[in-house]
């Protein structure tokens, strides 16, 4: 089955540690996106990538980094510079200009 | 820039009631419009979409019509069920900040609670 996988579903880290969230898709989509969702809040765009080896900052990129070395993969690193990293992180992909985005199941990150 | 405004809720209804969740937008050009649904602890699922004015998107008993004259895309369902309890997001396609690439702008979501 085609889809987007995110792992792990729950992640716990100590304050000051970097952590990398995985996002893999087998939909052959060119574009991939990372969003952050806080309780009772909408989605805020962190980073996005339209093609391999290229990515752009979204609205809240500070304290985060990404890479896009393969079309299928778009990992997100939450660095120690991120002031309030505890949140639900969602990855999505789309087939370029069609607009429709398909989402993974999300990773809930808790920093202790 | 582009924006989406939707009622935030929570919206609480009894089972079999009629549902309307309002969504209005501000955008340049002619965006596509979407409704996504999020069940607790999960990612977002596409519920329906419309790509041009007067189009009606429909799925699982939900409907929404793209109204260009009122810049609206209200979500409706004739008879809701307990299983419809979720958060609903309205979104439009457009240019993202930074690189000007294509992407979606989301509303803040409407939490819907259906009581038996």
HADDOCK unambig.tbl for C-alpha pairs under 7 A between the chains (distance, minus, plus):
assign (segid A and resid 41 and name CA) (segid B and resid 108 and name CA) 5.91 0.50 0.50
assign (segid A and resid 42 and name CA) (segid B and resid 107 and name CA) 6.47 0.50 0.50
assign (segid A and resid 42 and name CA) (segid B and resid 108 and name CA) 3.92 0.50 0.50
assign (segid A and resid 42 and name CA) (segid B and resid 109 and name CA) 5.78 0.50 0.50
assign (segid A and resid 43 and name CA) (segid B and resid 106 and name CA) 6.70 0.50 0.50
assign (segid A and resid 56 and name CA) (segid B and resid 98 and name CA) 6.61 0.50 0.50
assign (segid A and resid 56 and name CA) (segid B and resid 99 and name CA) 6.31 0.50 0.50
assign (segid A and resid 57 and name CA) (segid B and resid 98 and name CA) 6.43 0.50 0.50
assign (segid A and resid 58 and name CA) (segid B and resid 97 and name CA) 6.53 0.50 0.50
assign (segid A and resid 58 and name CA) (segid B and resid 98 and name CA) 6.80 0.50 0.50
assign (segid A and resid 90 and name CA) (segid B and resid 43 and name CA) 6.66 0.50 0.50
assign (segid A and resid 97 and name CA) (segid B and resid 102 and name CA) 6.20 0.50 0.50
assign (segid A and resid 99 and name CA) (segid B and resid 93 and name CA) 5.67 0.50 0.50
assign (segid A and resid 99 and name CA) (segid B and resid 103 and name CA) 6.21 0.50 0.50
assign (segid A and resid 99 and name CA) (segid B and resid 104 and name CA) 6.89 0.50 0.50
assign (segid A and resid 103 and name CA) (segid B and resid 43 and name CA) 5.84 0.50 0.50
assign (segid A and resid 103 and name CA) (segid B and resid 44 and name CA) 5.68 0.50 0.50
assign (segid A and resid 103 and name CA) (segid B and resid 45 and name CA) 6.76 0.50 0.50
assign (segid A and resid 104 and name CA) (segid B and resid 43 and name CA) 5.64 0.50 0.50
assign (segid A and resid 105 and name CA) (segid B and resid 42 and name CA) 5.09 0.50 0.50
assign (segid A and resid 105 and name CA) (segid B and resid 43 and name CA) 4.25 0.50 0.50
assign (segid A and resid 106 and name CA) (segid B and resid 42 and name CA) 6.38 0.50 0.50
assign (segid A and resid 106 and name CA) (segid B and resid 43 and name CA) 5.51 0.50 0.50
